[in-house]
Amino acid sequence: MTPAVRALEAAGADFHLTEYAHDPRSTAFGEDAATALALPPEAVFKTLLARLDDDRLVVALVPVSARLDLKALARTAGARKATLADPALAERTTGYVVGGISPLGQKKRLPTFLDVSATALATLHVSGGRRGLEIGLAPDVLIAQTKARLAALSRR
């Protein structure tokens, strides 16, 4: 199993796994997961890595139905500017491939920020550490496992 799943199991966390057939030609990973699993896009969160102006890397989680507000992320993280990290850097840093980057079980623990919309959900879904694998868990479990800070990070 993936490092994300192993981390949750080791913590004794409550979660469930759902698999779906990922189309290797698609790059709309989160949207594909929501569609394949018949989940509302607001309940499926994409894991994005961003580089702050002081070269720190951070993780941001926003619903697949929204865009990451990089200015809000920078403010929340105490920086002036944030940009999306290069995909190759994201893969090296997390140990996962793009489209399968999980906020859990990453090679290097990074400061993590979760969009506040997650608190309205009983269950949210994040990548399980590979394309075609989703983890469903309560927002408080995700927050506890990633030490995430809540913030308004999404733009519609």
Secondary structure, DSSP 8 states (H G I E B T S, - for coil): --HHHHHHHHHT---EEEE----TT---HHHHHHHHTT--GGGBEEEEEEEETTS-EEEEEEETTSEE-HHHHHHHHT-S-EEE--HHHHHHHHSS-TT---SSS-SS---EEEEGGGGG-S-EEEE-SSTTEEEEE-HHHHHHHHT-EEE--EE-
